[in-house]
Each structure stands twice: as C-alpha cells, then as structure tokens.
Amino acid sequence: MTTTETTSPPTTPAKKSWLREHSELGVGALLFVIGVLVLTDALTMTVDIAQRGPVGPKTVPVVVGTGLLVVAVLLAVDVLRGGRGEAEGGEDVDLSEPSDWRTVLLLAGVFLAFAVLIDPVGFPVSGALLFWGAAYALGSRHLTRDPLIAAALSLLTYVVFDHLLGVPLPGGPLMGVL
C-alpha cells in the first residue's frame, strides 16, 4: 500500500519594504536636523558680554549640536549595516493594547493651556494648573490633595528659579506678593 504525502510549499514571510526595515533612519534624520539647527543657532549667536576664558555662552550649544550630528551619523551607519533597535520588552507594557489617546490629548491640552496662560496669569498659577492637569490626565483623582500639591510644587519651582537661580519667570498678578 502506498501513501502519497502532500506537502505544501514553504510559506515565505511577507517581505517588508526597505523603508520599514530601516525606519530608524528617520530618528537619525531628525537628530541630524536638530543638530544642524542647534549649531546654526549657536554659531550665529551674538554675545554682548566679555568672554573671560575659553568657555563662553556658545560652548554648550556647539558641543550639543556636534554631539547630535555625531550620534545621527553613527545611528545611520549602524542601521545601514543591519543594526536594529531592540523591540519593546517592558513587562508593564502590553503591546497588543491600543494607545490611550484620551491621556495623550489631555496632556497635550494641559501643555497648550500652560503655554497660553503663562504670560497673563504668571508661572505660579499656570504651573499649578500644569502640574494638577498632568496628574489628572495620568489618572490621579484626589480632588483635594492634588491641587494643593500642584500649588506647592509650582510655588517652590517659581521661588527656586526666580529667586535662587536668578532665572526670571513671569509672576503675573502675584508679582507683588511673591
């Protein structure tokens, strides 16, 4: 008795496009563009203060811009040689779940409101709204504790930057009080 075995041809995985296989090049391109922008801005900067040594106000931006360019080129070379980024392996991340767009949009709205309100109401008030809104968007629902912590954190940030570090932040209507 003879049996005939039917075998199906081996399935080949779907071929990905070249761009999908080398998607990390987009990150390299973004780093390169940012590096060029930082270097252009740093090298065209006019400095009004007398430089007291080899390190002036242009030094850090030039170092950061150069570093961005070097990292962009090294990343591009690695990707073109076959290097790939490691897939997300976080134990608390479920890759099968969709993105939480509600949280993303709430955070974007909070940041936009902060940017719009910082000049008219000052940093202490807009910062408190930023901290409280971010806590709310990320899931905290303590309606009495969160605004108090946000106000304290905002005031502390304002005092540290404005008074201790000398970085002027807009005080808004509270300028005379603080």
PyMOL commands that set and color helices and strands:
alter all, ss='L'
color gray80, all
select helices_A, chain A and resi 18-21+24-43+59-80+101-121+123-137+145-164+172-174
alter helices_A, ss='H'
color red, helices_A
deselect
rebuild
show_as cartoon
